[in-house]
Amino acid sequence: MEQPDAAAATEAIESLSSHTETAEPSNSNHELSLEQRFQIVRSIGEECIQDEELRNLLAKKPEPICYDGFEPSGRMHIAQGVMKTINVNKLISSGCRVKIWIADWFAKLNNKMGGDLKKIETVGRYLIEIWKAVGMDLEGGKVEFLWSSKEINARADEYWPLVLDIAQKNNLKRIIRCSQIMGRSETEELTAAQIFYPCMQCADIFFLKADICQLGMDQRKVNVLAREYCDDIKRKNKPIILSHHMLPGLQEGQEKMSKSDPLSSIFMEDEEAEVNLKIKKAFCPPKVVEKNPCLEYVKYLILPWFNEFKVERSAANGGDKTFKNFEELAADYESGELHPADLKSALSKSLNKILEVDSVLSLHSYNVSEGF
């Protein structure tokens, strides 16, 4: 896939800041050129299918519709809270509209929160409050939170025929290949509800009239299914897939964060001591950049949030240094100029600064009081 030009991307992206103390609501994208808009949107994705389609969409449609969705299933980790906020704010700044699909029925199908819809709704409301608190740009009305149960019930005559048509045009083997989207493996014994789930998620894309599917790499297979469905129905304009990077767990060998392992990730209501402990225990091999979760946190959370990464050290250990880009940081770490202990200390301080927002921390009581 074509990658964004580094210089152009940097120039466009550095004009943005997701920090709640400095960010202002986006008013329009008139000050940005087409190329700048493309670079900002494209910077969100680890993969884009296809780049030229994305460029043409931005050129022809003033306000493309981006779709993202989530199952309300418990505590919110920092990737879901902060990375999603960063990505949504980038999309809004580039002139897009964002529809966030609160997949309550899907959470029930996948047996989240024991399949209890009341608990699922509580979690959904809680997560929305976190995004508000952490600085998601909701002021301009460009972000919509849509509950799947309400939207599907309101337009059932449109939704269910679409789901059935997708199901008819695909065999069982193809649908099971999409089981990764539910956090399941193809070899797992799936319930009938979980077999139906990918057909519904594929239908969501067309139901929401999405131009861009902006979900994680773990949702790629069902987004590809939607493009294949376009071939089946002879539809020319296919949804563009813009898949963001999945942050790994903090422990060695964890490809993704796990809510069942508290040490695998930072949660949005974690207090300072918890953050410090988790980062202290995190996997961070000296001079190794690849698959180093601490460096990934800096790359995908700290640098996009603050536009810099500050390391405070004694003069004997090299003195203070501020990194403006990941390449400079990676070079220092790989050479041994930056020690893991200094990296971890600076990372903990930066994460705690993000989570300092009083309204985010106050949500801890909301979380506990609601009993999930």
N, C-alpha and C positions, 0 to 999 in steps of 0.2 A: 504494500500500500504506500501511496505517496505520503511523505512526512512533511509537516509544515516547515518552511524555511526558518531556521533558528533565529536569525537576526530580526526578521519581520515579526515572528511570534513574540520574541522578547520585547520589542518596542511596543507592540499592541497590548500585551498582557501586563507590563509593568505600569501602565497607566491606570490599572485597576487595583483596588485593595479590598479584601473581604473583611478587614478588621472593623469591628462594629464601632470603634471610636472615630474612625475617619471616613468610612464608607457613607455615601449619600445615595438615596434612591435614584435609579436610572430614569432619566426623562425621555431620551430618544437615542437613536443610533446615527443621527444625521451627521455627527462630527467624525464618524468612522468611515473609512473607505471600504469598498467591498473586500479588498484583500485583508484589511485589518479585522473585519468581521469574521472572515473565513479563518484567519489564524487563531483568533480567540476561541471560536467554537471548536475548531479542530484540535486545539490544545487539550481539550477535555478528554479526548478519546485515545486510548492505547491502540485502538483499531477503528478504522472508518470504512464502511462499505456503502457507497464508494465516494472517494474524494471529489471527483468531478461532478457527481450528482449533488453533493453538498454545496459546491461552489455555484452551480446553476440555480439551486433552490434559493440561496441567499440573494442571488442577482435578480430573480424573478418574483419572489414573494416577500412583501414588506415585513410580515410577521409570521414566520414559520412556526408551526406547532410542534413542541417537543413533549414527549411523553416519558414519564418515569413512574414507577410504582413500587409499593412495598407492602409486605404482610405485617400488620401490627402483631408482634410476637414477643414482646418483652422489652428489656432495657435497650437503650440506643447506644451503640458504640461510636467512637469518635469519627470513624470513617463515614458512617451514615449521617452523623450530625454535622460535622465540619466539611468533609469533602463534598457532600451533597449541596451544602450552602454555597461553597465556593463555585461549584459547577453551575448551579441555578443562577447565581448572580452573574456569572460570565455569559450565560445564555441571554439573560434579560438585557445586559449591557450591549449585546450584539443585535438586539431587535427582535428576539424570539419571544414567544409565549410558552409557558410551561404548565402542563397539566400533570399534577401528581395524583396518581391513582391509589387511593387507600383501599387496598385489596382485602376487605374484611371477609367477604365470602370465600376468597381464596385461602385465607388463614384458617377458616373452618374446614375447608376441603383438605388442607394439609395438616389438620389436627393440631394447630397452634393454640396455646392457652386452653388445652383440653377441648377445643372445639366450641368453647363457650362464647357466643357472640357478644354478650354484655361485657365480658372481660376484654375481648378483642377491640370493641369500640372504645373502652377506657384507654387502652394502650394507644390506639390511633390518635385520640385527642391529646394524650400526653406527648406523643412525638411531634405533633404539630406545634404545641407550645414550646418545645425545645427549639425548633427551627425559628420560630418567632424571636425567641430570646437570644439566640446566637447570631442573628443578623441577616437572615434570609430576606431578600428585597421583596417585600410584599406591599409596599406603599403604592406602587403604580398600577395595581390590579392586573399585572401580567402573569401572576401565579395563581392557579386554581387548585384547590384540594377537593377532589371528587371521591365520594364514597361509592365503591362498586355496587353495593347492595341497592342503594337509592337510585343510582343512574340506570342500572340494569332493569330494576322494577319499573321505572318511569318509561323506558323505551324497550320493553321486553319483545315487542313484535319486530323490532329491528335487530336486537342482539341475538336472540336464540336461533333464528334461521341462519345467521352468519356462523355461529358456533357449529351448528349441524352440518353446514356445507363444508367447513374446514375439516370436520371429522370424517365426512364421506369421501373427501378427496385425499386422505392419507391413511396408510395402513398402520396397524398397531405397532409394528417395529419402529416406524418413523416417529411416532408419538412418544414411545418409551425412550428414544434417544434424547428427548427433551427433558428427561426427569431431573437433570442437573439443576434446572431452574428452581426446583423445590428443595434443593439441598439433599436430593436423593441420588442414588446410583442406579445405573441401568440393571444391575443384578439384584437389586432389592425387590422384595415382594411388595408390590404397590396395591393400594386399594383401588376400587373402581373409580372413586372420587379423584384420586391422584392421576388416573389415566385421563380423565376428562379435563383436568386442570390445564395442560398445555393448549388444548383446543380453545379454551376460554381465554387464556392469555394472548394467544395469537389473534383472536377476535377483538380483544381490547384495542389493539393498534388501529384497526379500521373503524371501530366503534367511536373512538376518540378523535378520529380524523388526523392522526399523527403523521407529520412529515418526517420527524426524526425520533428514533427509539434511543433514548439516552439512559441506558441501564449499564450494569456491570458486565464484565466479561463472562460471568457465570450465567448470564441470561442470553448469551449469543445464539444458542441453538434454536430457541423459539423465535427469535427475531429473524433468523435465516429462514425458518419455516414460513414466516409471513411473506418474505420476498418470493419464496417458491410458490406460495398460494397465488401471488400476483400473476405468475406465469400460468397457473392453472386457469385463472379466470380472465386471462388476456388483458390484464391491467398494466398499462405502460408505466405509470408513476409508482415506483416501489418505495416503501419506507426506508429511509437511510438509517443505517445502524452505526451509532456512535457509542462504542463500549468503553467505559472508563476502567482504569486499573483497579485491581482488587488488592487492598492492603493485606499483607500476610499477618499471621499471629506473631506475637512477641517472643514466643518460645521457639527453640530450634526445630526445624522441620514442619512448622505449621504453615501450610499454604494459604490459609485464610483464618480470620478471627473466629473464635467460637464463644458463644454466650454461655456454654456449659463449663468453660474453663476461664475463671475470673482473671487469671494471669495472662491470658492470651491477648487482651486488648484493654484500651482505656475506655471507660464509659463516661457519658456526658455528665453524670452526677457524681463522678469520683471526686473525692476531696484530695487536697494537696499531698497528704501523707500516702494515700493509696497510689497516686500517680508516681510519686518518687519511688515507692517500693517496686511497682511493676516495671518501671524503666530500669531500676537497679538490677533486677533479676532477668531482664531481657537478653536475648541472644545478640551478641555484638562482637564477633571475632575480630581481633586486631588486624588491620591492613586488608580486610576483605570487604569489598563493596557489594558484590553480587549477593542477593538473597540475605542482605543484612536489614532486619526490620527497623532498627533505629534510624538508619540512613533513609529508608523508605518513608518513615514518618516525617523526616525533615523535608524530603523531596516533594511529597504530595500534600502535606498539611502545613508545615511551618513556613516554608518559602512562599507558597501562594498566599498565605494569610498575611504575613508581615513584609514580604518582599525582601527579606534578609534573615540571616541566622546568626545570632550573636553568641560567641563562645568567650567566657570569662576565665582567664587562667593567670597564674602567678607569672612574674617575669621569668623565673627560672624554667617554667614550662612553655615558654614561647610568648607569653603576654596575651592580652585580649585580641580577638580577631573577629571581624564581621564578614560573613560570606554573603555575596550577592547572588550567586547562582550555584546550582548543584555540581556542575563540573569542577569548579574551584574547590568545593568541599570534598568531593570524591577524590580528587588528586591529593589533597593534604592527608586524607585518611589512609589512602592506599600507600602513601610514602612513609607513613608512621609519624608525620608531623603533628597529626591530631590523634590523641590517645582516646581509647574507648571511654574511659572515665570522664574525660572532659566533654566528649560528645554527649554522653548520657546526662551529665549535669546540666548542660545547656538545653538539651531536649526537654528535660523535666520542667525547667523554668519556663520555656516557651509554651508547653502544653498547659501548664497551670495558669499562665497569663490568659490564654484563650478561655479557659474554664472559670476564670475569675468573675465573669459576668454574674452579678448578684442574682439576676432572675433565673439564670441557668441553675445555680446552686440551690436556689429556693425550691426548684422543682423536685428536689430529693424528697421533701415532705409530701408532695403531691403523689409521687411514686409510691411511697410506703403506705400512705393513707388509703390508696385505692386497692392495695392488696395484691399487687403483682410484682 
